[in-house]
Amino acid sequence: MKHLCYFVSLWLLCPVAGFAGESLVYFGTYTGAKSQGIYVARFDSTTGRLSAPQLAAETKNPTFLAVSPGEHFLYAVDETGDASGQRAGGVRVFSLENKTGKLTPLNQQASGGSGPCHVVVDVMGKCLLAANYGSGSIAALPIHADGSLGEATTTIQHTGSGANPARQAGPHAHFILPSPDNRFTLDCDLGLDKIFINHLDANAAKLTPGDPPFATVAPGSGPRHLVFSHDGKFVYVINEMGGTITVFSYAATNAAMTEVQTISTLPKDFSGSSTCAEISLHPNGKFLYGSNRGHDSIAIFAVDQKTGKLTFVEHQSTQGRTPRHFAIDPTGRWLFAENQASDSVVVFAIDADTGKLKPTGQTVSVGAPVCAVFVGEK
């Protein structure tokens, strides 16, 4: 924390105006010439208006963010090879002032590997789970009562290789998520074409291998992120390298996963280079969204909630380049596309009946935006 500097504008120090439609939005970034860390803006879900983002915390490569269940703390990765003098990336925690948006640093811990790219808080807010892309490892860190992080109590190193020597010479853990009942975790390893299953003891921040220990996708697919259906009966995995989404049925008893469907995120006549990134389910559970980097679009699918299967609806241009991430606001009325290579966040309106997206004409500037999380309105 020695060289960490923080800046909070006078705009952020003004309390929230008080109407029900307003929330805060925090943006994680790759730092560089146009970004210095975590940014925050105000969003009015009644009108769809997003204010100009302001720097909330100066920190290096906070490429993924997570908020505690009570929204009192914000956690961020340091997507680097070294942290705290160790050959590892780091995770940081900030106390979060809901009315002003102010972030105050609490502490930092090593992430249990290099190149951390994803963090999430368990359902009870007892532990932080981290995925380390560079080293191909996952970790669980205890969260203390004051929101600060303890040292990792569990680190699991993946081993092996995949079908594509250029991208899969070794493991690359890309994402980790607790199951809806908080009994298991699923983590996507892009380098191994596996979704690993572990038992979760959140109180002890402990992970132990499941039985079965993993599910697989087609060789060379590169699983990146996943999301559960609202009833917990299905898991949707977006495959970065394959340009596909794989649907699995999910057994809550032991987290066993059985493939139901794999569907492309790209047009049939597309011949360029494109990789998938983010996946998200609409709050009504009827529509699934996935982003394409290269085609630079959001692919939209209708969800059969009985079978879990997907039907293609449409592609919507993100009006920028390299949509590494997108986020749907808690009301389900708006989608923010974060275009990393265009330094822009574009706001779309969501049709709750069709799932289709419509540009609102709003674009705000953020340097290399790659994550967005909402705080406030529910």
LUMZA-609963 format. One line per 8 residues: number of its first residue (from 1); their letters; for each residue x, y, z of C-alpha. Coordinates in Angstrom, 3 decimals. Example, Ala and Ser with C-alpha at 12.3 -4.5 7.8 and 13.67 -1.06 7.14 Angstrom:
REM residues 2
1> as> 12.300 -4.500 7.800; 13.670 -1.060 7.140
REM end
This chain:
REM residues 378
1> mkhlcyfv> 0.000 0.000 0.000; 3.086 2.226 0.289; 2.730 3.957 -3.055; -1.053 3.783 -3.333; -2.699 7.157 -3.847; -6.378 7.947 -3.751; -8.468 10.702 -5.235; -12.114 11.449 -4.626
9> slwllcpv> -13.677 14.369 -6.463; -15.946 16.908 -4.819; -18.693 15.498 -7.026; -18.395 12.130 -5.286; -18.475 13.703 -1.835; -21.995 14.993 -2.458; -24.587 12.587 -0.995; -26.882 10.624 -3.296
17> agfagesl> -29.827 12.804 -4.296; -32.270 10.391 -2.685; -34.511 9.112 -5.457; -35.029 5.365 -5.761; -33.557 5.037 -9.241; -29.996 6.077 -8.462; -27.035 3.785 -7.910; -23.262 3.858 -8.090
25> vyfgtytg> -21.299 2.047 -10.792; -17.645 1.141 -10.311; -15.438 0.422 -13.314; -12.307 -1.725 -13.249; -9.640 -0.977 -15.840; -6.258 -1.787 -17.274; -4.132 1.119 -16.107; -2.015 3.163 -18.479
33> aksqgiyv> -2.062 6.477 -20.269; -5.841 6.879 -19.959; -6.573 5.108 -16.675; -5.178 5.250 -13.155; -7.362 2.684 -11.386; -10.982 2.244 -10.280; -13.576 4.742 -11.514; -17.068 5.468 -10.253
41> arfdsttg> -20.152 7.072 -11.787; -23.775 7.640 -10.819; -26.530 5.927 -12.730; -30.247 6.729 -12.829; -32.125 3.577 -13.818; -35.334 5.565 -14.285; -33.930 7.626 -17.143; -30.874 5.568 -18.088
49> rlsapqla> -28.567 8.520 -17.483; -24.934 7.690 -16.627; -22.706 10.459 -15.310; -19.088 10.972 -16.331; -16.910 8.517 -14.366; -14.432 9.903 -11.837; -11.306 8.312 -10.384; -12.170 6.712 -7.032
57> aetknptf> -8.974 4.778 -6.235; -5.564 4.809 -7.855; -4.317 1.216 -8.142; -2.671 -0.973 -10.771; -4.727 -3.077 -13.197; -7.920 -3.530 -11.143; -9.359 -5.629 -13.970; -12.083 -7.329 -11.974
65> lavspgeh> -14.142 -6.070 -9.049; -16.483 -7.672 -6.527; -18.774 -6.176 -3.890; -19.550 -7.726 -0.505; -23.152 -8.904 0.108; -23.897 -5.899 2.339; -22.201 -3.524 -0.138; -19.829 -2.170 2.514
73> flyavdet> -16.625 -3.390 0.851; -15.215 -3.529 -2.671; -12.552 -6.069 -3.679; -10.265 -5.709 -6.685; -7.556 -7.782 -8.338; -4.112 -6.438 -9.134; -3.615 -8.231 -12.449; 0.155 -8.335 -12.186
81> gdasgqra> 2.877 -10.916 -11.769; 4.080 -9.626 -8.406; 2.481 -8.192 -5.261; 3.749 -7.473 -1.753; 7.237 -8.512 -2.825; 6.046 -11.980 -3.802; 5.976 -13.657 -7.214; 2.220 -13.414 -7.267
89> ggvrvfsl> -0.597 -11.075 -8.130; -2.639 -9.369 -5.458; -6.146 -8.638 -4.268; -7.102 -5.414 -2.516; -10.052 -4.421 -0.378; -11.608 -0.999 0.093; -14.321 0.138 2.466; -17.154 1.619 0.441
97> enktgklt> -19.184 4.661 1.390; -22.560 4.042 -0.248; -23.731 7.655 -0.136; -20.611 9.285 -1.542; -18.941 6.499 -3.501; -15.692 7.058 -1.606; -13.268 4.128 -1.430; -10.885 3.810 1.526
105> plnqqasg> -8.109 1.180 1.390; -8.091 -1.520 4.050; -5.416 -4.019 3.048; -3.889 -6.198 0.342; -3.012 -9.882 0.126; -1.307 -12.111 -2.426; -3.835 -13.838 -4.682; -2.227 -17.273 -4.532
113> gsgpchvv> -0.765 -17.089 -8.028; 0.254 -14.765 -10.850; -1.987 -12.739 -13.126; -5.230 -12.799 -11.088; -8.161 -11.965 -13.374; -11.294 -12.732 -11.348; -12.548 -12.435 -7.773; -15.892 -13.118 -6.140
121> vdvmgkcl> -17.237 -13.056 -2.579; -19.093 -16.123 -1.329; -22.820 -15.856 -0.598; -22.285 -15.278 3.144; -19.450 -12.782 2.742; -17.013 -15.012 4.640; -14.332 -15.563 2.009; -12.953 -14.166 -1.218
129> laanygsg> -12.314 -16.537 -4.120; -9.666 -15.678 -6.718; -8.711 -17.124 -10.119; -5.125 -16.628 -11.305; -4.782 -16.805 -15.083; -1.009 -16.620 -15.269; -0.234 -19.468 -12.891; -3.422 -21.477 -13.457
137> siaalpih> -4.370 -21.561 -9.786; -7.310 -20.663 -7.570; -7.345 -19.464 -3.976; -9.675 -18.799 -1.053; -8.932 -15.957 1.374; -10.792 -15.361 4.654; -12.695 -12.093 5.052; -12.473 -10.655 8.558
145> adgslgea> -15.328 -8.913 10.357; -13.961 -5.502 9.359; -13.898 -6.525 5.680; -10.134 -6.919 5.505; -8.531 -9.980 3.950; -6.426 -12.657 5.612; -3.762 -14.660 3.834; -5.013 -17.382 1.496
153> tttiqhtg> -5.930 -20.498 3.468; -6.412 -22.622 0.346; -4.482 -22.553 -2.927; -5.100 -25.148 -5.633; -2.705 -25.396 -8.553; -4.144 -26.815 -11.781; -1.864 -28.946 -13.968; -1.880 -30.189 -17.540
161> sganparq> -2.321 -28.747 -21.020; -4.955 -28.417 -23.721; -5.375 -29.016 -27.441; -4.067 -25.636 -28.636; -0.301 -25.297 -27.989; -0.362 -21.535 -28.550; -3.021 -20.828 -25.913; -3.201 -24.018 -23.858
169> agphahfi> 0.372 -25.066 -23.124; -0.523 -24.944 -19.428; -3.400 -24.171 -17.073; -5.096 -20.759 -17.083; -7.726 -20.378 -14.378; -10.017 -17.612 -15.602; -13.097 -17.517 -13.352; -14.482 -18.925 -10.107
177> lpspdnrf> -18.022 -18.844 -8.720; -19.789 -20.374 -5.704; -22.899 -22.449 -6.360; -26.242 -20.870 -5.399; -26.308 -22.916 -2.171; -22.689 -21.932 -1.368; -21.656 -25.603 -1.044; -19.435 -25.822 -4.131
185> tldcdlgl> -17.311 -23.682 -6.422; -16.971 -23.987 -10.186; -13.867 -22.574 -11.843; -13.159 -22.312 -15.552; -9.670 -23.226 -16.738; -9.158 -21.909 -20.260; -5.922 -23.825 -20.721; -7.335 -27.239 -19.819
193> dkifinhl> -10.884 -27.088 -21.266; -12.215 -27.982 -17.814; -14.616 -26.574 -15.274; -13.247 -27.709 -11.924; -15.582 -28.569 -9.045; -14.606 -28.036 -5.401; -16.392 -28.290 -2.078; -16.550 -24.908 -0.326
201> danaaklt> -16.328 -24.346 3.424; -16.825 -20.591 3.456; -16.349 -20.190 7.212; -12.875 -21.715 6.979; -12.132 -20.344 3.480; -11.384 -23.923 2.487; -11.681 -25.664 -0.888; -11.444 -29.445 -1.403
209> pgdppfat> -11.802 -31.418 -4.658; -15.298 -32.510 -5.609; -16.569 -35.845 -6.840; -16.759 -35.557 -9.809; -13.715 -33.270 -9.858; -14.525 -31.467 -13.125; -16.643 -31.187 -16.266; -15.221 -30.717 -19.760
217> vapgsgpr> -15.941 -28.733 -22.910; -14.846 -29.587 -26.455; -11.039 -29.587 -26.937; -9.694 -26.145 -27.806; -12.821 -24.320 -26.602; -11.172 -22.419 -23.748; -13.902 -21.984 -21.090; -13.760 -18.440 -19.709
225> hlvfshdg> -16.786 -17.423 -17.586; -20.046 -19.041 -16.460; -23.412 -18.255 -14.925; -26.119 -20.325 -13.198; -29.766 -20.325 -14.226; -32.048 -18.752 -11.649; -33.349 -22.112 -10.451; -29.822 -23.517 -10.241
233> kfvyvine> -30.588 -26.410 -12.587; -28.369 -25.257 -15.454; -24.908 -23.756 -15.940; -23.984 -21.646 -18.979; -20.274 -21.541 -19.890; -18.913 -19.111 -22.473; -15.899 -20.470 -24.357; -13.368 -17.802 -25.311
241> mggtitvf> -11.498 -19.671 -28.031; -14.387 -21.691 -29.429; -16.768 -18.752 -29.817; -19.517 -20.812 -28.201; -21.712 -21.189 -25.143; -22.073 -24.638 -23.603; -25.183 -25.439 -21.572; -24.871 -27.983 -18.763
249> syaatnaa> -27.494 -29.494 -16.508; -26.402 -29.171 -12.880; -27.002 -31.549 -9.981; -27.108 -29.636 -6.695; -26.284 -32.766 -4.676; -22.722 -33.158 -5.968; -22.311 -30.383 -8.592; -22.133 -32.934 -11.429
257> mtevqtis> -22.570 -31.303 -14.844; -23.909 -32.911 -18.032; -23.701 -31.164 -21.407; -27.078 -30.237 -22.901; -26.151 -27.976 -25.828; -23.309 -26.010 -27.405; -24.244 -23.027 -29.576; -22.176 -20.467 -31.491
265> tlpkdfsg> -22.058 -16.819 -30.448; -21.117 -15.696 -33.967; -22.988 -15.298 -37.280; -22.711 -18.297 -39.594; -21.044 -16.208 -42.304; -18.487 -14.564 -40.001; -14.934 -15.369 -41.119; -12.807 -12.994 -39.057
273> sstcaeis> -10.988 -13.454 -35.768; -13.085 -13.186 -32.617; -12.971 -14.414 -29.031; -15.709 -14.550 -26.414; -15.486 -12.755 -23.079; -18.410 -12.096 -20.703; -21.701 -13.932 -20.113; -24.737 -12.781 -18.141
281> lhpngkfl> -28.322 -13.847 -17.527; -31.109 -11.260 -17.505; -32.751 -10.787 -14.081; -35.996 -12.256 -15.486; -34.122 -15.452 -16.421; -35.511 -15.429 -19.964; -32.492 -14.131 -21.887; -28.767 -14.847 -21.943
289> ygsnrghd> -26.095 -12.476 -23.253; -22.499 -13.105 -24.355; -19.842 -10.754 -25.750; -17.690 -11.225 -28.857; -14.331 -9.460 -29.147; -13.450 -9.066 -32.824; -17.024 -9.267 -34.046; -17.510 -6.622 -31.314
297> siaifavd> -21.040 -7.557 -30.451; -23.379 -8.856 -27.799; -25.007 -12.155 -28.784; -28.513 -12.511 -27.380; -30.295 -15.803 -26.735; -33.730 -16.768 -25.466; -33.647 -19.341 -22.639; -35.989 -22.330 -22.465
305> qktgkltf> -36.320 -22.412 -18.699; -37.505 -26.035 -18.672; -34.757 -27.566 -20.813; -32.069 -24.896 -20.371; -31.527 -24.737 -24.138; -30.783 -21.511 -25.977; -32.297 -20.033 -29.131; -30.481 -17.242 -30.939
313> vehqstqg> -32.264 -13.851 -30.958; -29.858 -11.308 -32.483; -26.442 -9.670 -32.453; -26.064 -6.075 -31.290; -22.938 -4.060 -32.076; -21.295 -2.699 -28.923; -20.396 0.480 -30.856; -16.779 0.054 -29.888
321> rtprhfai> -13.875 -2.378 -30.014; -13.130 -5.344 -27.741; -16.092 -5.683 -25.335; -14.187 -7.606 -22.668; -17.062 -7.147 -20.231; -20.634 -5.946 -19.987; -23.030 -5.593 -17.073; -26.817 -5.581 -16.700
329> dptgrwlf> -28.146 -3.181 -14.075; -30.166 -4.663 -11.163; -33.501 -3.508 -12.639; -32.842 -5.405 -15.872; -33.617 -2.339 -17.964; -30.093 -1.386 -19.060; -26.863 -2.973 -20.273; -23.418 -1.356 -20.130
337> aenqasds> -20.916 -2.563 -22.753; -17.305 -1.873 -21.763; -15.214 -1.527 -24.910; -11.621 -2.004 -23.764; -9.910 -0.951 -27.003; -12.175 2.090 -27.514; -11.910 3.441 -23.946; -15.692 3.657 -23.806
345> vvvfaida> -18.764 2.459 -21.945; -21.912 2.382 -24.064; -25.408 2.248 -22.541; -28.153 0.108 -24.111; -31.822 -0.232 -23.208; -33.098 -3.816 -22.804; -36.514 -4.889 -24.080; -37.749 -7.181 -21.297
353> dtgklkpt> -40.164 -8.946 -23.680; -37.723 -9.761 -26.481; -34.320 -9.431 -24.812; -33.154 -7.154 -27.628; -30.844 -4.193 -27.057; -31.341 -0.634 -28.261; -28.591 2.019 -28.131; -29.542 4.971 -25.942
361> gqtvsvga> -27.030 7.312 -27.545; -25.072 7.521 -24.296; -21.334 6.845 -24.281; -18.910 7.782 -21.509; -15.124 7.717 -21.574; -13.102 5.386 -19.345; -9.580 4.244 -20.149; -9.497 0.510 -21.000
369> pvcavfvg> -12.678 -0.452 -19.085; -12.934 -4.187 -18.373; -15.403 -4.592 -15.484; -18.475 -2.881 -14.025; -20.344 -3.491 -10.756; -23.448 -1.776 -9.412; -23.910 -0.596 -5.827; -27.104 0.826 -4.383
377> ek> -30.424 0.183 -6.025; -31.873 -3.329 -5.817
REM end
